[in-house]
Amino acid sequence: MWLKACLNGNRAPGAHPALPLSPAQLAADAASVAQAGASAVHIHPRDTAGRESLAASDIGAAVAAVRAAAPGMPVGVSTGLWITGGDEAARLRAVRAWAALPARERPDFASCNVSEPGFRELTLALLDAGVGVEAGVWSERDARALARSDVADKIMRVLIEIIDVPAGRAVAEARRVLDRLEALGVQAPRLLHGEGTATWPLLDEAVRLGLPGRIGLEDVLHGPSGEPVSGNGELAGLALSRARDL
């Protein structure tokens, strides 16, 4: 299974004892998930105060550290609008500055949420900076918006992200979104994942459908039976073991 490890997300410090925040911590976890068999990592770099950041200096430091610890591992980052306090212009300025980063510090890809204002402009800015784009699709409405845009054929991957949906309904919702993307003719490859209690059922569904999946402390803080986990490395190992069993 092609598995992306999402190492920290926007979780607050202390949300889990092993939550990685600094470049050194992200690097150590990247090495751990690479050893477990993960295919790529997704990170939310922080500034020196531990706040999420899109500043080129913070992005570059985190990406370079991860690359050094896990050579050859593709590295992705978030562009969530909340990181700039909802300021679209500030986000765009920050992302455009990534173009000046040396290759070792520039992310391979970045996730862009279709539902957020400025999706099209952000996508084009990332492509201009040499960064691939994953389009975050949370609903059928997002699927329609992506299909109507003029950048749907420029993205590298669609992230079907089923969030704020109870575990018992998550698989059905994922099927609806996937079917809508298919009906609308969106061609980009899909990755399916959830969060919280829906994480593991949707990982299983990704395996059944032959799709890439995602796991990590950004999405879930426990194993498939609710058991505590030591960190991202254990989560990646559990996910890949589960995929083999299925």
Backbone bond lengths (Angstrom), bond angles and torsions (degrees), N, CA, C in turn:
res aa  C-N    CA-C-N  psi(-1)  N-CA   C-N-CA  omega(-1)  CA-C   N-CA-C  phi
1 M - - - 1.462 - - 1.524 109.99 -
2 W 1.349 115.48 135.29 1.463 120.37 173.09 1.526 106.61 -79.25
3 L 1.329 115.96 116.14 1.452 120.83 -172.99 1.519 110.67 -124.86
4 K 1.320 115.22 127.97 1.459 120.92 173.30 1.521 108.71 -97.18
5 A 1.319 116.01 132.90 1.463 121.07 176.84 1.524 108.80 -98.63
6 C 1.340 116.07 118.77 1.476 121.33 179.56 1.527 106.98 -99.39
7 L 1.315 116.70 104.76 1.459 121.01 -161.22 1.517 115.91 -79.14
8 N 1.359 118.33 -32.01 1.469 116.77 -174.31 1.526 114.89 -145.35
9 G 1.319 119.67 -34.21 1.459 121.21 -179.07 1.518 111.86 61.98
10 N 1.334 115.11 -151.45 1.468 119.40 -179.76 1.522 111.67 -98.98
11 R 1.316 116.25 21.28 1.469 119.66 -179.10 1.526 111.29 -64.73
12 A 1.306 114.84 146.04 1.457 120.95 -179.99 1.525 110.29 -75.93
13 P 1.309 117.69 150.41 1.463 120.65 175.03 1.524 110.07 -52.67
14 G 1.325 115.56 135.23 1.449 120.33 179.77 1.512 114.43 91.09
15 A 1.337 118.06 -3.98 1.466 120.23 178.65 1.522 111.09 -61.50
16 H 1.317 116.06 -29.44 1.465 123.10 172.85 1.520 106.69 -146.38
17 P 1.330 118.28 142.93 1.469 119.08 -177.10 1.523 113.93 -57.47
18 A 1.350 117.61 -26.95 1.460 120.46 -176.59 1.522 112.85 -105.81
19 L 1.347 118.52 15.61 1.460 120.61 -178.38 1.533 109.69 -62.86
20 P 1.338 118.02 121.42 1.466 119.75 -178.95 1.524 111.65 -85.61
21 L 1.305 117.08 134.66 1.460 121.67 -179.55 1.531 111.94 -125.17
22 S 1.308 117.68 -48.30 1.466 121.44 -176.75 1.529 110.50 -75.97
23 P 1.338 117.43 161.32 1.468 119.26 175.36 1.522 113.22 -53.94
24 A 1.336 117.23 -41.13 1.463 119.85 -179.41 1.535 111.16 -65.04
25 Q 1.322 117.20 -40.80 1.462 120.57 178.62 1.527 111.41 -67.60
26 L 1.322 117.07 -41.73 1.461 120.35 176.86 1.524 110.69 -62.30
27 A 1.315 116.36 -40.01 1.462 120.56 178.96 1.525 111.23 -62.70
28 A 1.333 116.55 -44.65 1.465 119.94 179.80 1.525 110.95 -62.05
29 D 1.324 116.71 -40.70 1.460 119.25 179.66 1.521 111.50 -71.52
30 A 1.326 117.60 -34.59 1.462 120.10 176.31 1.525 110.48 -61.25
31 A 1.323 116.57 -41.67 1.459 119.61 176.95 1.526 110.89 -63.97
32 S 1.330 116.29 -38.61 1.459 120.80 -179.05 1.529 111.67 -65.40
33 V 1.331 117.71 -45.21 1.464 119.45 -178.80 1.525 111.03 -72.90
34 A 1.328 116.97 -30.64 1.461 119.47 175.71 1.524 110.13 -63.65
35 Q 1.329 116.29 -41.74 1.467 120.39 177.98 1.518 111.04 -64.01
36 A 1.338 116.53 -34.25 1.466 120.41 179.22 1.522 112.40 -73.45
37 G 1.342 117.45 -18.02 1.455 120.45 177.48 1.512 115.75 115.59
38 A 1.339 118.25 7.33 1.463 120.47 178.07 1.525 110.34 -64.88
39 S 1.324 115.39 153.66 1.467 121.66 -174.79 1.518 113.59 -98.96
40 A 1.328 117.41 -23.93 1.469 122.19 -177.44 1.519 108.25 -159.73
41 V 1.327 115.93 165.32 1.466 119.99 176.36 1.520 109.79 -127.17
42 H 1.327 114.72 152.49 1.458 123.42 175.53 1.521 106.72 -128.27
43 I 1.332 116.50 128.04 1.463 120.25 -174.69 1.528 110.97 -132.93
44 H 1.336 114.58 156.98 1.458 122.67 172.36 1.529 106.59 -115.59
45 P 1.332 118.59 92.15 1.469 120.42 -179.26 1.526 111.89 -59.60
46 R 1.321 115.24 152.66 1.471 122.40 -179.06 1.526 110.03 -121.38
47 D 1.327 114.69 159.65 1.456 119.06 172.49 1.526 108.70 -86.26
48 T 1.323 116.76 -174.51 1.464 119.78 -174.65 1.525 112.33 -68.37
49 A 1.332 117.14 -16.87 1.461 121.26 177.03 1.522 112.28 -92.01
50 G 1.332 117.08 1.11 1.459 120.89 178.54 1.514 114.72 88.07
51 R 1.353 117.23 7.88 1.467 121.02 179.40 1.524 110.02 -89.03
52 E 1.333 116.52 145.01 1.457 119.99 174.74 1.518 110.13 -56.67
53 S 1.335 114.92 142.89 1.456 118.74 -174.76 1.523 111.21 -145.34
54 L 1.334 115.27 144.05 1.463 122.32 171.49 1.529 111.32 -108.64
55 A 1.325 117.26 3.45 1.463 120.68 179.79 1.519 110.02 -59.86
56 A 1.319 116.55 138.03 1.465 120.50 -176.88 1.529 111.95 -56.04
57 S 1.320 117.21 -37.18 1.467 119.68 -178.85 1.529 111.29 -64.51
58 D 1.333 117.24 -39.87 1.464 120.67 -179.34 1.532 111.00 -74.83
59 I 1.324 116.61 -40.81 1.461 120.65 176.08 1.524 109.90 -60.14
60 G 1.323 115.53 -48.89 1.463 120.46 -177.42 1.513 113.46 -61.69
61 A 1.326 116.89 -41.51 1.471 120.22 -179.20 1.518 111.13 -64.16
62 A 1.333 116.59 -44.17 1.456 119.94 -178.56 1.520 111.72 -68.53
63 V 1.326 116.50 -45.39 1.470 119.85 -178.48 1.519 110.86 -64.02
64 A 1.326 117.59 -43.83 1.465 120.54 -179.97 1.524 111.19 -61.90
65 A 1.331 117.18 -40.11 1.465 120.35 179.64 1.523 110.85 -64.84
66 V 1.326 116.40 -42.76 1.467 120.03 179.14 1.527 110.59 -64.73
67 R 1.327 117.55 -42.90 1.466 120.68 179.72 1.529 111.25 -60.81
68 A 1.321 116.61 -39.81 1.461 119.93 -179.34 1.523 111.53 -67.15
69 A 1.339 116.17 -35.29 1.468 120.27 -177.22 1.525 112.81 -82.24
70 A 1.335 116.40 -28.58 1.467 121.00 -177.46 1.519 108.92 -134.01
71 P 1.321 117.50 73.33 1.471 120.77 -176.58 1.526 111.36 -56.59
72 G 1.318 115.45 135.72 1.450 120.83 178.29 1.517 115.21 84.84
73 M 1.321 117.20 -8.42 1.464 120.93 179.80 1.526 109.62 -79.97
74 P 1.345 118.84 119.84 1.461 119.89 175.46 1.532 111.08 -60.64
75 V 1.331 116.25 140.65 1.462 122.01 -175.19 1.523 109.14 -122.52
76 G 1.326 116.17 125.46 1.453 121.72 176.16 1.512 111.55 -118.30
77 V 1.327 115.42 158.93 1.469 121.41 -179.80 1.522 109.24 -133.13
78 S 1.315 114.79 167.72 1.457 121.80 175.99 1.524 110.55 -90.21
79 T 1.336 115.38 156.00 1.468 120.63 169.53 1.530 109.99 -128.16
80 G 1.324 116.75 25.08 1.461 120.62 -176.01 1.519 112.44 -48.99
81 L 1.319 115.68 133.10 1.462 120.48 -175.69 1.522 112.09 -63.48
82 W 1.316 117.27 -25.64 1.463 119.96 178.23 1.533 111.88 -61.52
83 I 1.339 116.70 -23.77 1.465 119.96 -176.20 1.525 110.83 -63.96
84 T 1.345 116.41 -31.39 1.467 119.96 176.56 1.528 111.15 -103.81
85 G 1.317 116.58 23.38 1.456 120.50 177.50 1.516 113.72 64.89
86 G 1.343 116.86 27.94 1.460 121.33 179.89 1.521 114.43 84.85
87 D 1.311 117.41 6.45 1.469 121.91 -177.54 1.530 109.27 -88.22
88 E 1.345 116.71 102.99 1.467 121.13 -178.26 1.526 111.84 -62.81
89 A 1.321 116.46 -43.50 1.459 120.04 -177.05 1.524 111.40 -64.03
90 A 1.333 116.89 -39.76 1.464 120.41 178.67 1.527 110.40 -65.16
91 R 1.321 116.07 -40.23 1.475 118.83 178.24 1.520 110.45 -62.66
92 L 1.329 116.86 -44.62 1.452 120.77 -178.46 1.523 111.30 -62.85
93 R 1.327 116.71 -41.50 1.469 120.06 178.35 1.525 110.58 -62.86
94 A 1.320 115.63 -43.36 1.463 119.25 -179.03 1.528 111.16 -62.23
95 V 1.322 116.76 -45.77 1.463 120.70 -177.30 1.525 111.19 -67.14
96 R 1.330 117.00 -39.62 1.468 118.84 178.36 1.520 112.03 -61.36
97 A 1.331 116.88 -28.82 1.466 120.37 178.93 1.526 112.20 -69.82
98 W 1.339 117.45 -18.46 1.464 119.60 178.82 1.523 111.95 -63.65
99 A 1.333 117.77 -24.20 1.463 120.83 -178.80 1.522 111.53 -59.28
100 A 1.334 117.26 -26.88 1.466 121.30 -178.44 1.527 112.85 -84.49
101 L 1.321 117.45 -6.73 1.458 120.07 179.65 1.525 110.12 -71.41
102 P 1.337 117.97 142.88 1.464 119.17 172.62 1.527 109.90 -64.18
103 A 1.307 116.74 158.46 1.465 121.54 -173.24 1.522 112.24 -54.87
104 R 1.323 118.00 -37.64 1.468 120.17 -176.19 1.530 111.84 -68.66
105 E 1.347 117.40 -18.28 1.463 121.42 -178.11 1.531 112.75 -104.59
106 R 1.313 117.34 -7.68 1.462 121.08 -176.24 1.528 109.76 -91.30
107 P 1.322 118.63 132.44 1.471 119.98 179.55 1.528 111.03 -62.40
108 D 1.324 114.87 152.48 1.459 119.71 173.05 1.524 110.93 -73.70
109 F 1.319 115.85 -34.70 1.464 120.33 -178.18 1.524 109.23 -154.18
110 A 1.326 114.75 164.46 1.463 121.13 177.24 1.518 108.15 -141.73
111 S 1.316 116.05 145.41 1.463 120.65 177.97 1.527 109.30 -90.31
112 C 1.334 115.62 136.11 1.467 122.76 180.00 1.517 107.80 -127.56
113 N 1.306 117.48 122.54 1.464 121.19 -177.78 1.524 110.53 -81.49
114 V 1.326 115.59 121.42 1.461 120.78 -177.71 1.527 111.10 -59.81
115 S 1.327 117.14 -32.89 1.462 120.78 -176.11 1.514 113.65 -73.81
116 E 1.323 117.85 -13.39 1.460 120.32 -178.14 1.530 111.17 -84.52
117 P 1.334 117.24 142.69 1.470 119.67 175.28 1.521 110.68 -57.53
118 G 1.340 116.13 142.56 1.457 120.36 176.55 1.507 114.59 86.38
119 F 1.339 117.39 13.78 1.469 120.08 -177.06 1.528 111.68 -56.69
120 R 1.328 117.44 -47.96 1.472 120.33 -176.12 1.533 110.82 -62.52
121 E 1.321 116.99 -48.53 1.463 120.81 -177.82 1.523 111.01 -63.32
122 L 1.324 116.12 -38.38 1.462 120.54 178.63 1.520 110.68 -65.01
123 T 1.329 116.70 -44.05 1.458 121.03 178.69 1.524 110.85 -57.61
124 L 1.314 116.85 -47.06 1.457 120.28 -178.62 1.529 111.53 -66.11
125 A 1.335 116.88 -36.81 1.467 120.23 178.29 1.526 111.02 -64.79
126 L 1.319 116.80 -41.28 1.459 120.19 178.48 1.521 111.01 -64.64
127 L 1.319 116.92 -44.24 1.462 120.11 179.18 1.521 110.74 -62.13
128 D 1.328 116.87 -40.11 1.463 120.57 177.51 1.529 111.30 -63.58
129 A 1.340 116.40 -30.25 1.471 120.64 179.43 1.524 112.35 -83.71
130 G 1.331 117.10 -0.88 1.465 120.44 -179.93 1.509 113.60 81.84
131 V 1.337 116.62 25.36 1.470 122.22 -178.85 1.527 108.44 -114.23
132 G 1.335 117.12 128.09 1.451 120.83 177.08 1.523 111.42 -67.91
133 V 1.330 115.52 159.60 1.468 120.93 -174.80 1.521 110.89 -121.50
134 E 1.326 114.85 128.51 1.456 122.80 168.30 1.528 107.27 -104.85
135 A 1.316 117.36 124.21 1.465 120.89 -179.63 1.518 109.77 -91.64
136 G 1.330 116.37 118.76 1.455 121.53 179.55 1.522 110.37 -81.74
137 V 1.326 116.28 113.81 1.469 122.48 -179.32 1.522 107.56 -112.60
138 W 1.331 116.63 117.06 1.459 121.94 -175.07 1.528 113.50 -102.33
139 S 1.331 116.59 -11.00 1.463 119.62 -171.44 1.522 110.08 -160.30
140 E 1.333 116.16 171.29 1.456 120.08 173.59 1.522 110.63 -62.36
141 R 1.310 117.07 -35.48 1.469 120.40 177.48 1.523 110.46 -59.99
142 D 1.330 116.74 -43.97 1.465 119.87 177.14 1.523 110.84 -62.55
143 A 1.330 116.90 -39.17 1.462 120.45 178.90 1.525 110.37 -59.37
144 R 1.319 116.50 -43.32 1.462 120.03 178.71 1.525 111.08 -65.39
145 A 1.326 116.87 -41.46 1.466 120.34 -179.98 1.528 110.85 -63.64
146 L 1.320 117.11 -41.19 1.465 120.27 178.10 1.522 110.55 -63.48
147 A 1.326 116.61 -45.30 1.460 120.29 -178.53 1.525 111.71 -62.71
148 R 1.335 117.08 -34.16 1.460 120.96 -179.38 1.531 112.68 -76.53
149 S 1.320 116.73 -20.13 1.462 120.46 -176.46 1.529 110.26 -72.64
150 D 1.332 115.55 166.07 1.458 119.60 176.89 1.523 111.96 -98.40
151 V 1.346 116.42 16.26 1.467 119.56 178.21 1.527 112.24 -117.32
152 A 1.328 117.86 3.20 1.466 120.34 -177.37 1.517 112.18 -60.22
153 D 1.338 117.04 -29.40 1.463 120.44 -179.45 1.523 112.46 -89.79
154 K 1.327 116.93 5.19 1.464 121.04 -178.69 1.526 112.87 -107.94
155 I 1.318 117.59 -9.31 1.465 120.18 -176.26 1.528 110.35 -85.59
156 M 1.321 115.87 157.16 1.460 120.43 -179.44 1.523 112.40 -91.34
157 R 1.339 116.84 -21.42 1.461 119.25 -173.96 1.520 109.11 -164.69
158 V 1.338 115.45 147.63 1.461 121.35 170.66 1.523 108.10 -103.20
159 L 1.317 116.82 126.05 1.462 121.63 174.32 1.518 107.91 -94.33
160 I 1.325 117.00 108.11 1.460 119.88 173.34 1.513 105.91 -84.67
161 E 1.324 115.36 105.82 1.460 122.51 -172.57 1.531 108.27 -112.43
162 I 1.314 116.27 105.12 1.461 120.89 -178.64 1.524 107.90 -93.82
163 I 1.323 115.58 102.69 1.460 120.84 -174.98 1.518 109.21 -123.25
164 D 1.319 115.17 156.25 1.470 121.94 -179.68 1.523 112.17 56.34
165 V 1.327 116.59 32.81 1.461 122.75 177.30 1.529 107.52 -125.13
166 P 1.336 119.20 129.68 1.472 120.52 179.13 1.527 111.49 -57.08
167 A 1.318 115.69 149.80 1.459 120.61 -176.62 1.522 112.05 -54.95
168 G 1.321 117.13 -37.13 1.455 120.44 -176.74 1.517 113.88 -68.06
169 R 1.326 117.64 -19.74 1.464 121.81 -179.62 1.522 112.81 -108.57
170 A 1.315 117.57 -5.17 1.462 121.09 -169.88 1.528 112.52 -66.52
171 V 1.331 117.49 -41.75 1.464 119.74 -177.95 1.525 110.63 -65.77
172 A 1.322 117.19 -43.14 1.467 120.38 178.33 1.522 111.02 -62.33
173 E 1.327 117.41 -40.71 1.461 120.48 178.27 1.525 110.54 -65.06
174 A 1.319 116.78 -41.08 1.462 120.21 177.92 1.526 110.93 -60.37
175 R 1.311 116.75 -42.06 1.470 120.65 178.67 1.526 110.66 -61.29
176 R 1.321 116.90 -41.09 1.464 119.72 179.60 1.528 111.34 -62.30
177 V 1.324 116.29 -44.13 1.463 119.97 -179.66 1.527 110.40 -65.97
178 L 1.326 116.69 -44.27 1.462 120.43 178.56 1.526 111.41 -60.75
179 D 1.322 116.27 -43.90 1.467 119.97 178.97 1.517 111.20 -63.11
180 R 1.338 116.63 -38.57 1.465 120.35 -179.81 1.522 110.53 -66.02
181 L 1.318 117.48 -43.12 1.466 120.28 177.43 1.523 111.02 -60.00
182 E 1.324 115.61 -41.74 1.465 120.38 178.84 1.525 110.53 -63.76
183 A 1.326 116.95 -46.56 1.465 120.98 -178.27 1.524 111.50 -63.72
184 L 1.327 116.65 -31.42 1.456 120.82 -178.27 1.524 113.13 -85.32
185 G 1.321 116.53 -5.56 1.450 120.50 176.05 1.511 115.50 79.55
186 V 1.330 117.88 20.54 1.471 120.35 176.05 1.528 108.27 -71.57
187 Q 1.312 116.86 122.59 1.458 121.74 -169.53 1.531 114.84 -93.90
188 A 1.322 118.56 -20.80 1.468 120.54 -173.09 1.519 111.64 -60.31
189 P 1.327 118.08 147.72 1.467 121.36 176.32 1.524 111.55 -56.87
190 R 1.335 115.99 153.54 1.466 121.97 -178.80 1.529 111.29 -108.20
191 L 1.321 115.08 150.19 1.463 123.48 166.86 1.519 106.20 -131.09
192 L 1.329 116.69 133.67 1.461 121.14 -176.23 1.522 110.24 -114.86
193 H 1.332 115.84 133.68 1.462 118.88 174.16 1.520 110.49 -158.95
194 G 1.323 115.16 165.05 1.457 122.09 176.35 1.511 109.85 -130.66
195 E 1.322 114.73 -163.35 1.462 119.23 177.87 1.519 108.81 -146.55
196 G 1.321 115.67 161.41 1.464 120.25 179.43 1.519 111.36 58.79
197 T 1.323 116.70 -137.02 1.467 120.48 -176.07 1.521 112.98 -66.94
198 A 1.341 117.76 -18.38 1.465 120.79 178.92 1.525 112.87 -84.62
199 T 1.326 117.99 -5.99 1.460 120.71 -175.12 1.519 112.24 -60.02
200 W 1.319 116.72 -52.81 1.463 119.62 -174.49 1.528 112.63 -71.13
201 P 1.337 120.49 -42.42 1.471 118.56 174.97 1.525 113.03 -58.48
202 L 1.324 117.43 -36.86 1.457 119.22 179.99 1.519 112.14 -77.34
203 L 1.312 117.83 -28.39 1.461 119.26 171.31 1.527 109.40 -62.74
204 D 1.330 116.52 -44.66 1.468 120.22 177.96 1.525 110.93 -60.18
205 E 1.339 116.53 -40.75 1.463 120.39 179.70 1.529 110.67 -65.70
206 A 1.315 117.55 -39.59 1.461 120.26 176.45 1.523 110.70 -59.61
207 V 1.335 116.22 -41.94 1.464 119.98 178.18 1.523 110.19 -62.21
208 R 1.337 116.99 -46.67 1.471 120.70 -178.55 1.525 111.53 -60.80
209 L 1.339 116.64 -34.66 1.460 120.80 -177.77 1.526 112.94 -89.16
210 G 1.331 116.64 -4.29 1.458 119.85 -178.56 1.517 113.48 72.53
211 L 1.330 116.75 28.41 1.456 121.52 -178.84 1.530 111.00 -101.71
212 P 1.323 117.77 153.84 1.459 120.12 168.79 1.530 110.21 -60.27
213 G 1.317 115.67 154.30 1.458 121.10 179.02 1.514 111.14 -133.29
214 R 1.340 114.97 -174.62 1.461 120.73 -176.24 1.510 109.25 -147.06
215 I 1.332 116.01 145.75 1.459 121.31 176.71 1.528 108.12 -153.59
216 G 1.308 116.52 153.28 1.449 120.62 176.37 1.509 110.74 155.26
217 L 1.316 116.23 174.38 1.460 121.39 -176.49 1.518 112.85 -65.99
218 E 1.338 118.41 -16.96 1.461 118.81 172.52 1.523 110.67 -62.81
219 D 1.321 116.25 -40.03 1.465 120.83 -173.11 1.521 113.82 -93.07
220 V 1.316 117.64 -36.23 1.466 119.99 -171.91 1.526 109.95 -153.59
221 L 1.339 116.06 147.28 1.466 121.32 -177.88 1.520 112.51 -110.96
222 H 1.329 116.91 9.49 1.464 120.00 -176.50 1.522 110.64 -145.19
223 G 1.318 115.64 166.59 1.449 121.60 178.64 1.518 112.14 -78.73
224 P 1.334 117.44 -179.10 1.466 121.48 -174.23 1.514 114.84 -63.22
225 S 1.329 117.80 -22.34 1.465 121.15 178.12 1.519 112.53 -103.36
226 G 1.336 116.50 12.98 1.452 121.12 -179.22 1.510 114.01 86.38
227 E 1.328 116.11 5.80 1.462 120.07 -177.12 1.535 110.91 -76.09
228 P 1.330 117.31 149.84 1.465 119.72 177.46 1.521 110.70 -66.23
229 V 1.336 115.88 152.35 1.466 120.90 177.99 1.518 108.88 -127.30
230 S 1.324 114.40 154.90 1.463 119.41 -177.21 1.522 112.42 -77.65
231 G 1.330 117.17 -22.75 1.456 119.00 -178.84 1.509 112.27 160.59
232 N 1.327 115.61 -163.44 1.459 121.25 -174.91 1.524 113.82 -64.39
233 G 1.319 116.47 -37.25 1.455 118.74 179.79 1.518 112.14 -61.24
234 E 1.326 116.49 -42.60 1.463 119.79 178.72 1.524 110.70 -67.46
235 L 1.324 117.96 -40.80 1.462 120.40 178.40 1.526 111.09 -60.05
236 A 1.331 117.35 -44.38 1.462 120.14 179.04 1.521 111.23 -63.07
237 G 1.318 116.28 -41.60 1.453 119.47 178.09 1.516 112.77 -63.80
238 L 1.333 116.70 -42.45 1.464 120.87 177.85 1.522 111.32 -62.90
239 A 1.333 116.32 -42.10 1.466 120.43 -178.74 1.519 111.14 -63.81
240 L 1.312 117.21 -44.98 1.461 119.65 -177.48 1.523 111.74 -72.18
241 S 1.327 117.12 -33.66 1.452 119.84 174.68 1.521 110.86 -64.87
242 R 1.332 115.69 -41.77 1.459 120.97 178.18 1.527 110.78 -63.60
243 A 1.334 116.36 -40.47 1.468 120.04 178.53 1.515 110.89 -62.87
244 R 1.336 117.90 -40.41 1.467 119.97 178.17 1.514 110.88 -64.51
245 D 1.323 116.98 -40.59 1.466 120.32 -179.34 1.531 111.08 -65.20
246 L 1.326 116.47 -39.78 1.466 119.92 -179.89 1.513 111.44 -70.34
